[in-house]
Amino acid sequence: MNELTFHRHRRLRSTPGIRNMVRETVLRKEDLIFPIFVLEGSDIKNEVPSMPGVYQVSLDHLGEEMNRLESSGVPAVIVFGIPEHKDENGTQAYAEEGIVQKAIRQIKQNHPDLTVIADTCLCQYTDHGHCGIIEQGTIVNDTSLDLLTQTAVSQADAGADIIAPSNMMDGFTAAIRHGLDEAGHINIPVMSYSVKFASAFYGPFRDAAHSSPSFGDRKTYQMDPPNRLEALREAASDVEEGADFLIVKPALPYLDVVREVKDETSKPVVAYNVSGEYAMIKAASANGWLDEKEVVMEKLTSMKRAGADLIVTYFAIDAAAWIDEKQ
């Protein structure tokens, strides 16, 4: 052994104190964003069958969820709406009394310190479930931009702190940035779903948001999963068009893309830990196959390590409690 020369890396792992001293990536409560599904009606709190612990709530139950969120120390919520009425143009997406607009006003009135992010899309509001307007069986790009811009402006008018367009139409960031500025919302940031793949991991979300397309799929506007360089082009376009944050969705299967987007831009990068990733861990944990707490914290830390500045996750409140346990 005296003749061997090698590095003793284990010295820096020898005690909990030393491991804490040299830890390179630290997950904070401030990094987390909690998604909430709000629907019309009263006295409704429906657990999503494919997402145990995640609920659709009516406005009269929204307060208790926001109390829980605020008490956890998680600083931000992203709001998804489920309207009572859907039509071909998704008019409830940009209605002054739309479900998201009402939810935003309620949260900001009762929880002014929470940062409220509005998901900006049409899919939950159209009767066909697509993220844009349909003409002759095709999702048309430019006509859709007008309605998406109206939606963003109405959400900002309601008090949203951040607009998060998720539709993946070409030019949506430019159109929404222009529309917000024209409406006097020059200081409202755009958190763009810049890199959104056509993923099989979205299945449970579509149960929660009632947003499955009635025909076809979303592969003509969401990205092809094998494409890495296309993701960088999409991110670069959004930076040029005025995006303030860049979302990569899903997170876990695309950590390589998270890292490359982070390396290519100075903008904050947001990883969306999507519903399918949540459901897999919940199912495995329920069967005793995984330790939910340990796996969730490892997974979220991996997203930070890959370059994410923020993480949208259904585990936000639980993760905040687990962070507190370590302190």
Secondary structure, DSSP 4 states (H G I P E B T S, - for coil): -TT-----GGGGGSSHHHHHHT------GGGEEEEEEEESSSS-EEEPTTSTT-EEE-HHHHHHHHHHHHHHT--EEEEEEE-S--BTT-GGGS-TT-HHHHHHHHHHHH-TTSEEEEEE-STTTBTT--SSEEETTEEEHHHHHHHHHHHHHHHHHHT-SEEEE----TTHHHHHHHHHHHTT-TT--BEEEEEEB--GGGHHHHHHHT---SSS-STTTSBPTT-SHHHHHHHHHHHHHT-SEEEEESSGGGHHHHHHHHHH-SS-EEEEE-HHHHHHHHHHHHTTSS-HHHHHHHHHHHHHHHT-SEEEETTHHHHHHHHHHH-
